[in-house]
Amino acid sequence: MAYTSLFKKDDVKITTPFSSSHKGLDLSRGVVRQPIYLPNRAVSGTVWKILPSYTKNGVEYKDAPIIYVKHKDGSGSRYIHSYPKDVKVKVGDTVVAGQQICCTGNSGHSHGDHLHFEWLTKWDDLNTRVDPAPYVINDKTQTPPTTPPDTPNCDEYIKQVNILKEENKGLNEALEKSKNETKLAKEREVYLEGVVEEYKASEKSLTERNEYLEQEVARLEKEKGELEYELSQLKNNKQFFDKIIEWLNNLLKKVFGGK
Ligand SMILES: [Zn+2]
C-alpha cells in the first residue's frame, strides 16, 4: 500500500512491479474503474498519441486504448487498460498534474481491473522505459511547480529585508541580554562557592577544637584518678599514725597514769 498521485490515494498496491519483461508498473486499489490523473512529477504535458487498439504476441486487442503523454521536461508516460469510455483526453490536449487522463480497467491483455503505467525518460522512445516507482510512488510532496510567481518588485524586497534586519536586531538584543544574565548568574555562583568554602573552613576548625577538648577531658580524668589514688594512700598513712598516737597515749597512761 502506498500513496501515488496517479490515483490521489494512499491505499494503492503495486500488483506487478517493473522488470525486464514487464516494462511498467501494474497498480490497483482493488476497486474497478478508478480515476487516473497525470502524476505530480510530470508537472504538465501534451497528449500526443492515443492508440485505439494494439497487438501483443500475435493477438489483437480491440477497444484497448494506449494513451501517450509527453511531459514538460521531455520525459513521457503511457496509460494502458482503460476502457475507451473512460478516456478523458484527446490527442493534442494540454494536461496538468492532477488532471484526469483515464481510469483503471481490464481492456487489452489484462487479468483484472488495474492500470499499467509506463515511464519513458525520452517521451517518444519505448527503449527508454524505466521503473516508474521512483517517479510516482509516495509522490505526495512532489507538488508540481505552479506557474512561476510574479517577480515581486524591488520595494517589496527592500521592505522584506528591512523587516528581517529589524528581527535580527531584536534577536541580537535578546542574545546580549541573555549573555548579561548568564554573567550575573556566574558571579553569583562564584560568590556562593566562596561562602560554602568559608563554612567548610569553620566546620573544620570546630572539629579540631572539639578533638582538643576531648583530649583535655581524658587527660584531666586520668589526673583525677591519680589524685584519688594518692589521697587514699594518704588516708591509709593517717590511720597508721592514728594507731601510733593511740598506742603512745596508752603507753603514757601506763607510765604516768598509774600513779
Ligand atoms: Zn502491466
Residues whose N, C-alpha, C, O or C-beta is under 5 A from the ligand:
A	BS01	ZN	L25 D26 H116
